[in-house]
Amino acid sequence: MEKTKEEIIETLGLHLEEEQNLPPLAARIYAILVLTNEDGLTFEDCLERRGASKSSTSTSLNLLLKMGIITYFTKPGDRRRYFTLAKKKTFFLTKLQEYLKRLESEKSVITLVMDYHKKYSPKKFEEGKERMSIYLDYMTGSEKLLQDAILKFEAIAQKEN
């Protein structure tokens, strides 16, 4: 069964709330901008499509602008701003770099705990050694995949510049 545009907006909005730590309205506005076929949406368009207050819509758009994930443009003879996704082309690269940073941090903490147990609690170390080894192998593999993907995105960015 195919999802409607509104269902996709809601699904993407929930994902963005969790992954980007966005407030619900900002996440839904961003989702609308991702799925629109128009060049850009005005404040009034965003207001109408979400049915939120002017104040809440304005706050959400300003947050998305401040985060750099949307931008706006104007049209000659039209005083309105048209909001659209940022053209940075670095969204996916930034996400991969964030994942890699979190992975490296977790790997470092786990290694620190393992080293501590090895020195001060050999029994505990031996009991968890196999599981930790499997988990660290997984993390090392994930780290390599992330690094490879980051290099590919950086190569694309260099070609475009």
N, C-alpha and C positions, 0 to 999 in steps of 0.2 A: 504494500500500500504506500503510495507516494505521499509525502508530507506536504502540507500547504506552506506557502511563504510565511504565514504567521507562525506556524509550528516550527519552522526552521529558524525564524528570528528568535523565538523563545528558547529553542535548544542552544543556539549560538550564544544568546544572551546569558543563559545559565553557565555555559562553559566559560565565557569571558569574566563573569562575576568571580568564579572560582580561580581561574588561571591568572587573570590580570588584576584580581582584587578590586574590581570595579563595582561601584554601586549599581543596583538593578537598573535604574533608568539609563544611566550612562552606557551600560552594557547593551541595552536594547537599542539605543540610538546608534551605537557603533554597529550593531548587527544590521540595522536598517540600511546604514551607509554601505556596508559590505554587499548587501543584496540588491541595492537599487540599480536600475538600468539607466538612470538619469546621470548627467554630468555632476550634479551636486544638488543638495537639498537646502532650502532656505530654513530659517528659524521657524517660520510658520508651518512648513512641511513637517518638520520634526515634531512640532507642537501638536499638529493635527493627527499624525500617525501614532503618537503615543497617548494622546489625551491627558497629558500631565499639565501641571500649572506652568505659567510662563517662567516663574522663578526657578522651579526645579529643572525645567528644560534648559534654561540659560546656564544654571550651575553645572549641569551635566556636560553641555557643549564646551564650556570654559575648562572643565577638568580634562576632557579629551584633547582639547587644543594644547593645554599646558603639558600634557603627557607626550605630545608630539605625534599622536597616532591619527589625528585628523588635522585638516587644514581648511582654509577657506579661500575663496576668490570672489571677485566682484565682476560685474558685467558693465560695459560702458552704458551710461544713462540709467543704470539701475542701482539704487542705493543699498539694496539688500546684499547680504553675504550669503554665498553658496558654500555649504560645508561638504567636504569630500574626504576620502581616505588620504592620508599623507602619502606623498609620492616618493618617500625616502628609499624605497626598495630594500630596506634593511630590516623589516619586521621579522622575517624568518631567521636571518642571521643573528639578530639580537636575542631572539628566543633560544636558539641553539647555544649561544654563548652563556645565557643565564642558566640553562640546564647543565652545561659543562661545569660552570662555577659551583652550582649546588652539589653536583656529583663529586667533584674534587674535594669539596668541604666535607661531605659525608664520608668519603673514602679516608680522608685524613683522620677524622674522629674515630672511625672504626679501627684503623691501624693503631692509633694511640691507645685505645682500650685494649686491643689485642696484646700490644707490647707490654702494657701494664700487667695484664693477667699472666703473661709469660714470665715476667720477673717476680711478681708478688703472689700470684695464685696459680701455680702450675696445674693443679687439678682442674680448675675452672677453664684454664687455657686448653687443656687436652680435651675436655668435654665439648667445647665449642669450636675447636679447631677446624673440623671438617665442614661444618656449616658456614663458618666465617670464610673459609677458603673458597667455597662455592660462590658465596655472595661477592667476595672481592674479585673473583674471576669474572663474574657477571658485570660488575662495575667497571673493571678494566676494559672489557669488550665494549661496553656502552661508551666509555670514554673515547676509545679509538674511533668508533662510528661517528660520534659527535665531532671529534677533531677533523675527520675526513670530510664530513658534510660542511663544516665551517670553512675549510680550505676551498671547497668547491664554490660556496657562496661568495667568498672573498674574490675568487678568480672571475666570477660573473660580474661582480661590482667593478673590478678593475677594467674589464672589457668595456663596460658601459661608460666609464669616465674618460 
